[in-house]
Amino acid sequence: MSRIRSKDTKPEKLVRLFLFSRGFRYRKNDARLPGKPDIYLPKYKTVIFINGCFWHKHEGCVKFVWPKNNAEYWAKKIEGNVSRDKRNYAELSQMGLKVIVIWECELKKANFEFAMEKLVRSITSQDKQ
């Protein structure tokens, strides 16, 4: 697990590169905000989390399968991640920020353009998600 990155992952870099190319300016992993969002767009009062399907329990995704070995440890670990995520999202929403979650599986080549256009619409829309 020591090789698992918590920031600057390939999916994060892809999304950041896309946003920057579209003229969006952002902060990375802003420690002043709950959960240190992967991307914070102050102008749009929006935070973006790019979640790994396994680590954040993406229900219904082929990338999320409960491990067979050491199942008790993994259940506690993953459920802890999910409950922490919910707390952070709620706190950020209470602060008046729009919270957007992008899943790792949405960034595959076949879906990338669609996912990024949806992201841009979500960022620029006035309503909170």
TORPA-991393 format. One record per residue (C-alpha): residue in one letter; x, y, z. Coordinates in pm, whole numbers, plus 50000, padded with zeros to 5 digits. Layout:
aXYZ;...
END
This chain:
m500005000050000;s502955023450036;r502975027749659;i499395039849648;r499405077149582;s497055100849759;k497605129749521;d498865136549169;t497445103849040;k497055098348664;p493265104348675;e493795136948866;k496415148648617;l494095140848324;v491255161248470;r493515190148570;l495095191448225;f491665191948062;l490355219348293;f493465240848247;s493205237447868;r489615250147893;g490725281048085;f489745269948435;r492115279548714;y492205259549033;r494035249949347;k495265214749411;n494675196149737;d493765227349935;a494405217850299;r492195246050424;l489125226850306;p487695194950460;g489025163950285;k491655183350088;p489725182549757;d491755171849455;i490685203449271;y489235235749411;l487835261949175;p487365293149393;k485735313649113;y482975287649079;k482825278149449;t483305242149341;v485415213249465;i486165181749270;f487155148049410;i488575122049172;n487895089249349;g489395055349283;c486615029849237;f488195004749478;w489285028449754;h486005047349770;k483605018149704;h482065026849370;e478885006049392;g478094986549076;c481494992548918;v483544963348789;k486644978948948;f485164975249296;v485284939849433;w485544931449802;p488934915049864;k488794878849974;n491994879850180;n491964898450509;a488314907450446;e487684922350790;y490554947050754;w489464957950406;a485814961650504;k486774984450793;k489225004150576;i486895009750280;e483775016950487;g485865041950685;n486825059150360;v483185060750251;s481955075250582;r484795100850586;d483895110850229;k480245116450326;r481245138150622;n483595158950408;y481025163450129;a478385174650379;e480765199150545;l481825213850212;s478195217750105;q477425235650432;m480255259550349;g478415268550028;l480625248549792;k479415226549509;v480855191349543;i481525170849229;v482775135049243;i484405119248940;w485035081948946;e488185066348803;c486145044448565;e484515075348407;l487905086548279;k488565057448045;k489165066747679;a485695056247564;n483965078947819;f486505106647869;e485105133547638;f481555128047759;a482655128748124;m484655160748076;e481835178847896;k479485168448177;l482045181548427;v482265215348255;r478455218148255;s478375209148625;i481025235048713;t479425263448520;s475815256148620;q474445277948897;d472705250449095;k474475229949360;q474705192549324;
END
